[in-house]
Amino acid sequence: MPDQYSIVIVDDHALFAQALKTLINTFDRYTVLYHVKNGEELIEKLSIPENVPDICLLDINMPVMNGIETMQWLTRHQPRIKGLALSMDDEETTVIRMLRAGAHGYLLKDINPTVLQDAFRDVLEKGFYYSDKITNTVLSSLHRAEEEMVLKDREIEFLKLVCTEKTYKEIAAEMFLSPKTIDGYREALFEKLQIKSRVGLVIYAIKNKVYKVE
């Protein structure tokens, strides 16, 4: 791996961004290239090759172009950049939308600085980082290739729908099943995959290519 990696901060809170920049610049092997206030400013900066970082730290709620929209753009136009969400928003729907957009990790702003360093390392070496606070224990089973699970067609169909913004009730209607049957599918997959949340199911679906990030 290279000796030094570049970071860009995309956050509309200037005071927080400056403090974060100062912190990251104390880390070995990581340097902040610059800070922008939203995705539109980032896209403008990325038109210059020297401004393309290894990692983008993205806030979610920003004016003009938010974190989810920015991550979607990065996935399509700058797929080599690792996008890490860094937000106060721990709502399940928000996490799922960010993962669907192609985020390589999701962090909360109340994390310890050492966790941020761990996230940088993991996203560069493994391609992903998701904290236990966000995903529960999903990753312990998610990346065990030797224990590849065989899913039934209906389980795959259910997993794909879980990755959308549909409620479980809406998923039941689309699959022509009762809500109780859908609850059964969910609990069976929780048990089979050793996952405890809908976010965990989404991560499993994305990492195992059941759901394709566009």
ChimeraX commands (.cxc) that place a marker at each C-alpha (Angstrom):
marker #1 position 0.00,0.00,0.00 radius 0.5
marker #1 position 1.15,3.60,-0.59 radius 0.5
marker #1 position 2.75,5.53,2.25 radius 0.5
marker #1 position 0.26,8.38,2.15 radius 0.5
marker #1 position -3.48,8.68,1.41 radius 0.5
marker #1 position -5.55,11.74,0.64 radius 0.5
marker #1 position -8.89,12.63,2.24 radius 0.5
marker #1 position -11.56,15.14,1.21 radius 0.5
marker #1 position -14.21,16.39,3.65 radius 0.5
marker #1 position -17.67,17.19,2.26 radius 0.5
marker #1 position -19.65,18.90,5.04 radius 0.5
marker #1 position -21.52,22.20,5.25 radius 0.5
marker #1 position -20.59,22.78,8.90 radius 0.5
marker #1 position -17.36,24.76,8.61 radius 0.5
marker #1 position -16.35,24.57,12.29 radius 0.5
marker #1 position -16.79,20.79,12.42 radius 0.5
marker #1 position -14.97,20.33,9.10 radius 0.5
marker #1 position -12.01,22.43,10.26 radius 0.5
marker #1 position -11.75,20.47,13.51 radius 0.5
marker #1 position -11.96,17.20,11.58 radius 0.5
marker #1 position -9.27,18.35,9.16 radius 0.5
marker #1 position -6.96,19.22,12.05 radius 0.5
marker #1 position -7.58,15.79,13.62 radius 0.5
marker #1 position -7.02,13.79,10.42 radius 0.5
marker #1 position -3.80,15.64,9.67 radius 0.5
marker #1 position -2.40,14.26,12.94 radius 0.5
marker #1 position -2.94,10.69,11.69 radius 0.5
marker #1 position 0.00,8.83,10.18 radius 0.5
marker #1 position -0.39,8.27,6.41 radius 0.5
marker #1 position -3.49,10.48,5.96 radius 0.5
marker #1 position -3.71,14.09,4.74 radius 0.5
marker #1 position -6.76,16.25,4.03 radius 0.5
marker #1 position -6.58,17.71,0.51 radius 0.5
marker #1 position -9.42,20.18,0.96 radius 0.5
marker #1 position -12.92,20.76,2.36 radius 0.5
marker #1 position -16.09,21.59,0.39 radius 0.5
marker #1 position -19.61,22.40,1.60 radius 0.5
marker #1 position -21.65,20.11,-0.69 radius 0.5
marker #1 position -21.56,17.65,-3.55 radius 0.5
marker #1 position -21.76,20.29,-6.26 radius 0.5
marker #1 position -18.57,21.94,-5.01 radius 0.5
marker #1 position -16.91,18.51,-4.84 radius 0.5
marker #1 position -17.79,17.70,-8.46 radius 0.5
marker #1 position -16.30,21.01,-9.57 radius 0.5
marker #1 position -13.08,20.25,-7.67 radius 0.5
marker #1 position -12.84,16.71,-9.08 radius 0.5
marker #1 position -12.61,18.08,-12.62 radius 0.5
marker #1 position -8.91,18.57,-11.84 radius 0.5
marker #1 position -7.04,15.21,-11.53 radius 0.5
marker #1 position -4.83,16.47,-8.70 radius 0.5
marker #1 position -7.96,17.02,-6.61 radius 0.5
marker #1 position -9.12,13.38,-6.76 radius 0.5
marker #1 position -8.69,11.83,-3.27 radius 0.5
marker #1 position -8.48,8.25,-2.04 radius 0.5
marker #1 position -11.38,8.76,0.39 radius 0.5
marker #1 position -14.33,11.19,0.57 radius 0.5
marker #1 position -15.93,11.77,3.98 radius 0.5
marker #1 position -19.54,12.71,3.27 radius 0.5
marker #1 position -22.08,14.35,5.51 radius 0.5
marker #1 position -25.68,13.38,4.63 radius 0.5
marker #1 position -27.73,16.54,5.13 radius 0.5
marker #1 position -26.19,19.31,3.02 radius 0.5
marker #1 position -27.71,22.08,0.88 radius 0.5
marker #1 position -27.58,22.08,-2.95 radius 0.5
marker #1 position -26.44,18.43,-3.26 radius 0.5
marker #1 position -26.69,16.11,-0.27 radius 0.5
marker #1 position -24.53,13.15,0.71 radius 0.5
marker #1 position -26.72,10.49,-0.90 radius 0.5
marker #1 position -26.85,12.35,-4.22 radius 0.5
marker #1 position -23.10,12.92,-4.03 radius 0.5
marker #1 position -22.41,9.25,-3.35 radius 0.5
marker #1 position -24.56,8.26,-6.33 radius 0.5
marker #1 position -22.50,10.60,-8.52 radius 0.5
marker #1 position -19.22,9.21,-7.19 radius 0.5
marker #1 position -20.35,5.63,-7.82 radius 0.5
marker #1 position -21.10,6.46,-11.46 radius 0.5
marker #1 position -18.26,8.85,-12.28 radius 0.5
marker #1 position -15.45,8.30,-9.76 radius 0.5
marker #1 position -15.79,4.66,-8.63 radius 0.5
marker #1 position -12.18,4.49,-7.42 radius 0.5
marker #1 position -12.90,7.01,-4.67 radius 0.5
marker #1 position -13.97,5.35,-1.41 radius 0.5
marker #1 position -17.03,7.13,-0.05 radius 0.5
marker #1 position -17.50,7.09,3.73 radius 0.5
marker #1 position -20.62,8.59,5.26 radius 0.5
marker #1 position -19.96,10.61,8.41 radius 0.5
marker #1 position -23.24,11.81,9.90 radius 0.5
marker #1 position -25.31,12.27,13.03 radius 0.5
marker #1 position -28.19,10.51,11.26 radius 0.5
marker #1 position -28.52,6.89,12.41 radius 0.5
marker #1 position -31.99,6.33,10.95 radius 0.5
marker #1 position -32.26,2.91,9.28 radius 0.5
marker #1 position -33.78,4.38,6.11 radius 0.5
marker #1 position -30.91,6.85,5.72 radius 0.5
marker #1 position -28.25,4.18,6.22 radius 0.5
marker #1 position -29.93,1.93,3.65 radius 0.5
marker #1 position -30.22,4.75,1.10 radius 0.5
marker #1 position -26.53,5.57,1.53 radius 0.5
marker #1 position -25.51,1.93,1.10 radius 0.5
marker #1 position -27.67,1.65,-2.00 radius 0.5
marker #1 position -25.93,4.74,-3.36 radius 0.5
marker #1 position -22.62,2.87,-3.12 radius 0.5
marker #1 position -21.11,4.05,0.19 radius 0.5
marker #1 position -18.16,1.98,1.38 radius 0.5
marker #1 position -18.96,2.66,5.00 radius 0.5
marker #1 position -21.19,4.53,7.42 radius 0.5
marker #1 position -19.87,6.31,10.51 radius 0.5
marker #1 position -21.57,8.40,13.19 radius 0.5
marker #1 position -20.04,11.72,14.20 radius 0.5
marker #1 position -19.77,10.71,17.86 radius 0.5
marker #1 position -17.11,8.06,17.13 radius 0.5
marker #1 position -13.71,7.93,18.78 radius 0.5
marker #1 position -10.81,9.15,16.59 radius 0.5
marker #1 position -9.29,5.66,16.63 radius 0.5
marker #1 position -12.45,4.33,14.99 radius 0.5
marker #1 position -12.02,6.84,12.18 radius 0.5
marker #1 position -8.48,5.57,11.61 radius 0.5
marker #1 position -9.76,1.98,11.62 radius 0.5
marker #1 position -12.39,2.96,9.05 radius 0.5
marker #1 position -9.78,4.52,6.75 radius 0.5
marker #1 position -7.61,1.41,6.96 radius 0.5
marker #1 position -10.46,-1.03,6.40 radius 0.5
marker #1 position -12.03,0.84,3.51 radius 0.5
marker #1 position -8.66,0.97,1.73 radius 0.5
marker #1 position -7.63,-2.62,2.48 radius 0.5
marker #1 position -10.98,-4.42,2.44 radius 0.5
marker #1 position -13.18,-2.05,0.49 radius 0.5
marker #1 position -15.70,-1.49,3.29 radius 0.5
marker #1 position -16.21,-0.39,6.88 radius 0.5
marker #1 position -19.43,-0.55,8.90 radius 0.5
marker #1 position -19.43,0.02,12.64 radius 0.5
marker #1 position -21.12,-2.36,15.06 radius 0.5
marker #1 position -23.38,0.50,16.13 radius 0.5
marker #1 position -24.80,0.64,12.61 radius 0.5
marker #1 position -24.77,-3.01,11.58 radius 0.5
marker #1 position -24.90,-4.98,14.84 radius 0.5
marker #1 position -22.96,-8.20,14.23 radius 0.5
marker #1 position -23.70,-8.62,10.54 radius 0.5
marker #1 position -20.13,-8.43,9.24 radius 0.5
marker #1 position -18.99,-11.39,11.29 radius 0.5
marker #1 position -21.05,-13.63,9.04 radius 0.5
marker #1 position -21.14,-11.46,5.93 radius 0.5
marker #1 position -17.58,-12.01,4.79 radius 0.5
marker #1 position -17.10,-15.70,5.55 radius 0.5
marker #1 position -16.67,-16.88,1.97 radius 0.5
marker #1 position -16.17,-20.46,3.05 radius 0.5
marker #1 position -19.68,-20.46,4.48 radius 0.5
marker #1 position -21.45,-19.26,1.35 radius 0.5
marker #1 position -25.19,-19.48,1.84 radius 0.5
marker #1 position -27.56,-20.94,-0.73 radius 0.5
marker #1 position -30.70,-18.82,-0.84 radius 0.5
marker #1 position -34.04,-19.82,-2.32 radius 0.5
marker #1 position -35.49,-17.78,-5.20 radius 0.5
marker #1 position -38.15,-16.22,-2.98 radius 0.5
marker #1 position -35.56,-15.31,-0.35 radius 0.5
marker #1 position -33.52,-13.57,-3.05 radius 0.5
marker #1 position -36.63,-11.75,-4.27 radius 0.5
marker #1 position -37.35,-10.67,-0.69 radius 0.5
marker #1 position -33.76,-9.48,-0.16 radius 0.5
marker #1 position -33.88,-7.34,-3.30 radius 0.5
marker #1 position -37.07,-5.67,-2.09 radius 0.5
marker #1 position -35.56,-5.12,1.38 radius 0.5
marker #1 position -32.94,-2.96,-0.37 radius 0.5
marker #1 position -35.65,-0.61,-1.61 radius 0.5
marker #1 position -37.47,1.97,0.50 radius 0.5
marker #1 position -40.61,-0.15,0.64 radius 0.5
marker #1 position -42.05,-1.04,4.03 radius 0.5
marker #1 position -42.41,-4.71,4.96 radius 0.5
marker #1 position -46.16,-4.33,4.38 radius 0.5
marker #1 position -45.52,-3.03,0.86 radius 0.5
marker #1 position -43.06,-5.86,0.21 radius 0.5
marker #1 position -45.73,-8.35,1.26 radius 0.5
marker #1 position -48.18,-6.84,-1.23 radius 0.5
marker #1 position -45.63,-6.91,-4.06 radius 0.5
marker #1 position -44.80,-10.57,-3.36 radius 0.5
marker #1 position -48.51,-11.44,-2.99 radius 0.5
marker #1 position -47.90,-12.71,0.52 radius 0.5
marker #1 position -49.33,-11.85,3.92 radius 0.5
marker #1 position -47.39,-9.54,6.25 radius 0.5
marker #1 position -47.08,-12.48,8.65 radius 0.5
marker #1 position -45.40,-14.59,5.95 radius 0.5
marker #1 position -43.00,-11.73,5.20 radius 0.5
marker #1 position -42.17,-11.53,8.91 radius 0.5
marker #1 position -41.34,-15.23,8.66 radius 0.5
marker #1 position -39.00,-14.63,5.71 radius 0.5
marker #1 position -37.24,-11.87,7.63 radius 0.5
marker #1 position -36.79,-13.87,10.81 radius 0.5
marker #1 position -35.62,-16.93,8.85 radius 0.5
marker #1 position -32.96,-14.86,7.07 radius 0.5
marker #1 position -31.91,-13.23,10.33 radius 0.5
marker #1 position -31.32,-16.72,11.70 radius 0.5
marker #1 position -29.72,-18.18,8.56 radius 0.5
marker #1 position -27.34,-15.27,7.97 radius 0.5
marker #1 position -26.76,-14.42,11.66 radius 0.5
marker #1 position -28.02,-10.88,11.03 radius 0.5
marker #1 position -30.08,-8.75,13.40 radius 0.5
marker #1 position -31.36,-5.81,11.37 radius 0.5
marker #1 position -32.70,-4.67,8.01 radius 0.5
marker #1 position -29.49,-2.70,7.47 radius 0.5
marker #1 position -27.60,-5.96,7.92 radius 0.5
marker #1 position -29.74,-7.63,5.25 radius 0.5
marker #1 position -29.04,-4.74,2.86 radius 0.5
marker #1 position -25.28,-4.99,3.43 radius 0.5
marker #1 position -25.43,-8.74,2.86 radius 0.5
marker #1 position -27.39,-8.26,-0.38 radius 0.5
marker #1 position -24.97,-5.64,-1.71 radius 0.5
marker #1 position -21.77,-7.45,-0.76 radius 0.5
marker #1 position -23.01,-10.76,-2.17 radius 0.5
marker #1 position -24.29,-9.08,-5.35 radius 0.5
marker #1 position -27.91,-10.01,-4.68 radius 0.5
marker #1 position -28.62,-6.30,-5.10 radius 0.5
marker #1 position -26.60,-4.30,-7.62 radius 0.5
marker #1 position -25.63,-0.76,-6.67 radius 0.5
marker #1 position -26.34,1.57,-9.59 radius 0.5
marker link #1:1,2 radius 0.2
marker link #1:2,3 radius 0.2
marker link #1:3,4 radius 0.2
marker link #1:4,5 radius 0.2
marker link #1:5,6 radius 0.2
marker link #1:6,7 radius 0.2
marker link #1:7,8 radius 0.2
marker link #1:8,9 radius 0.2
marker link #1:9,10 radius 0.2
marker link #1:10,11 radius 0.2
marker link #1:11,12 radius 0.2
marker link #1:12,13 radius 0.2
marker link #1:13,14 radius 0.2
marker link #1:14,15 radius 0.2
marker link #1:15,16 radius 0.2
marker link #1:16,17 radius 0.2
marker link #1:17,18 radius 0.2
marker link #1:18,19 radius 0.2
marker link #1:19,20 radius 0.2
marker link #1:20,21 radius 0.2
marker link #1:21,22 radius 0.2
marker link #1:22,23 radius 0.2
marker link #1:23,24 radius 0.2
marker link #1:24,25 radius 0.2
marker link #1:25,26 radius 0.2
marker link #1:26,27 radius 0.2
marker link #1:27,28 radius 0.2
marker link #1:28,29 radius 0.2
marker link #1:29,30 radius 0.2
marker link #1:30,31 radius 0.2
marker link #1:31,32 radius 0.2
marker link #1:32,33 radius 0.2
marker link #1:33,34 radius 0.2
marker link #1:34,35 radius 0.2
marker link #1:35,36 radius 0.2
marker link #1:36,37 radius 0.2
marker link #1:37,38 radius 0.2
marker link #1:38,39 radius 0.2
marker link #1:39,40 radius 0.2
marker link #1:40,41 radius 0.2
marker link #1:41,42 radius 0.2
marker link #1:42,43 radius 0.2
marker link #1:43,44 radius 0.2
marker link #1:44,45 radius 0.2
marker link #1:45,46 radius 0.2
marker link #1:46,47 radius 0.2
marker link #1:47,48 radius 0.2
marker link #1:48,49 radius 0.2
marker link #1:49,50 radius 0.2
marker link #1:50,51 radius 0.2
marker link #1:51,52 radius 0.2
marker link #1:52,53 radius 0.2
marker link #1:53,54 radius 0.2
marker link #1:54,55 radius 0.2
marker link #1:55,56 radius 0.2
marker link #1:56,57 radius 0.2
marker link #1:57,58 radius 0.2
marker link #1:58,59 radius 0.2
marker link #1:59,60 radius 0.2
marker link #1:60,61 radius 0.2
marker link #1:61,62 radius 0.2
marker link #1:62,63 radius 0.2
marker link #1:63,64 radius 0.2
marker link #1:64,65 radius 0.2
marker link #1:65,66 radius 0.2
marker link #1:66,67 radius 0.2
marker link #1:67,68 radius 0.2
marker link #1:68,69 radius 0.2
marker link #1:69,70 radius 0.2
marker link #1:70,71 radius 0.2
marker link #1:71,72 radius 0.2
marker link #1:72,73 radius 0.2
marker link #1:73,74 radius 0.2
marker link #1:74,75 radius 0.2
marker link #1:75,76 radius 0.2
marker link #1:76,77 radius 0.2
marker link #1:77,78 radius 0.2
marker link #1:78,79 radius 0.2
marker link #1:79,80 radius 0.2
marker link #1:80,81 radius 0.2
marker link #1:81,82 radius 0.2
marker link #1:82,83 radius 0.2
marker link #1:83,84 radius 0.2
marker link #1:84,85 radius 0.2
marker link #1:85,86 radius 0.2
marker link #1:86,87 radius 0.2
marker link #1:87,88 radius 0.2
marker link #1:88,89 radius 0.2
marker link #1:89,90 radius 0.2
marker link #1:90,91 radius 0.2
marker link #1:91,92 radius 0.2
marker link #1:92,93 radius 0.2
marker link #1:93,94 radius 0.2
marker link #1:94,95 radius 0.2
marker link #1:95,96 radius 0.2
marker link #1:96,97 radius 0.2
marker link #1:97,98 radius 0.2
marker link #1:98,99 radius 0.2
marker link #1:99,100 radius 0.2
marker link #1:100,101 radius 0.2
marker link #1:101,102 radius 0.2
marker link #1:102,103 radius 0.2
marker link #1:103,104 radius 0.2
marker link #1:104,105 radius 0.2
marker link #1:105,106 radius 0.2
marker link #1:106,107 radius 0.2
marker link #1:107,108 radius 0.2
marker link #1:108,109 radius 0.2
marker link #1:109,110 radius 0.2
marker link #1:110,111 radius 0.2
marker link #1:111,112 radius 0.2
marker link #1:112,113 radius 0.2
marker link #1:113,114 radius 0.2
marker link #1:114,115 radius 0.2
marker link #1:115,116 radius 0.2
marker link #1:116,117 radius 0.2
marker link #1:117,118 radius 0.2
marker link #1:118,119 radius 0.2
marker link #1:119,120 radius 0.2
marker link #1:120,121 radius 0.2
marker link #1:121,122 radius 0.2
marker link #1:122,123 radius 0.2
marker link #1:123,124 radius 0.2
marker link #1:124,125 radius 0.2
marker link #1:125,126 radius 0.2
marker link #1:126,127 radius 0.2
marker link #1:127,128 radius 0.2
marker link #1:128,129 radius 0.2
marker link #1:129,130 radius 0.2
marker link #1:130,131 radius 0.2
marker link #1:131,132 radius 0.2
marker link #1:132,133 radius 0.2
marker link #1:133,134 radius 0.2
marker link #1:134,135 radius 0.2
marker link #1:135,136 radius 0.2
marker link #1:136,137 radius 0.2
marker link #1:137,138 radius 0.2
marker link #1:138,139 radius 0.2
marker link #1:139,140 radius 0.2
marker link #1:140,141 radius 0.2
marker link #1:141,142 radius 0.2
marker link #1:142,143 radius 0.2
marker link #1:143,144 radius 0.2
marker link #1:144,145 radius 0.2
marker link #1:145,146 radius 0.2
marker link #1:146,147 radius 0.2
marker link #1:147,148 radius 0.2
marker link #1:148,149 radius 0.2
marker link #1:149,150 radius 0.2
marker link #1:150,151 radius 0.2
marker link #1:151,152 radius 0.2
marker link #1:152,153 radius 0.2
marker link #1:153,154 radius 0.2
marker link #1:154,155 radius 0.2
marker link #1:155,156 radius 0.2
marker link #1:156,157 radius 0.2
marker link #1:157,158 radius 0.2
marker link #1:158,159 radius 0.2
marker link #1:159,160 radius 0.2
marker link #1:160,161 radius 0.2
marker link #1:161,162 radius 0.2
marker link #1:162,163 radius 0.2
marker link #1:163,164 radius 0.2
marker link #1:164,165 radius 0.2
marker link #1:165,166 radius 0.2
marker link #1:166,167 radius 0.2
marker link #1:167,168 radius 0.2
marker link #1:168,169 radius 0.2
marker link #1:169,170 radius 0.2
marker link #1:170,171 radius 0.2
marker link #1:171,172 radius 0.2
marker link #1:172,173 radius 0.2
marker link #1:173,174 radius 0.2
marker link #1:174,175 radius 0.2
marker link #1:175,176 radius 0.2
marker link #1:176,177 radius 0.2
marker link #1:177,178 radius 0.2
marker link #1:178,179 radius 0.2
marker link #1:179,180 radius 0.2
marker link #1:180,181 radius 0.2
marker link #1:181,182 radius 0.2
marker link #1:182,183 radius 0.2
marker link #1:183,184 radius 0.2
marker link #1:184,185 radius 0.2
marker link #1:185,186 radius 0.2
marker link #1:186,187 radius 0.2
marker link #1:187,188 radius 0.2
marker link #1:188,189 radius 0.2
marker link #1:189,190 radius 0.2
marker link #1:190,191 radius 0.2
marker link #1:191,192 radius 0.2
marker link #1:192,193 radius 0.2
marker link #1:193,194 radius 0.2
marker link #1:194,195 radius 0.2
marker link #1:195,196 radius 0.2
marker link #1:196,197 radius 0.2
marker link #1:197,198 radius 0.2
marker link #1:198,199 radius 0.2
marker link #1:199,200 radius 0.2
marker link #1:200,201 radius 0.2
marker link #1:201,202 radius 0.2
marker link #1:202,203 radius 0.2
marker link #1:203,204 radius 0.2
marker link #1:204,205 radius 0.2
marker link #1:205,206 radius 0.2
marker link #1:206,207 radius 0.2
marker link #1:207,208 radius 0.2
marker link #1:208,209 radius 0.2
marker link #1:209,210 radius 0.2
marker link #1:210,211 radius 0.2
marker link #1:211,212 radius 0.2
marker link #1:212,213 radius 0.2
marker link #1:213,214 radius 0.2
view
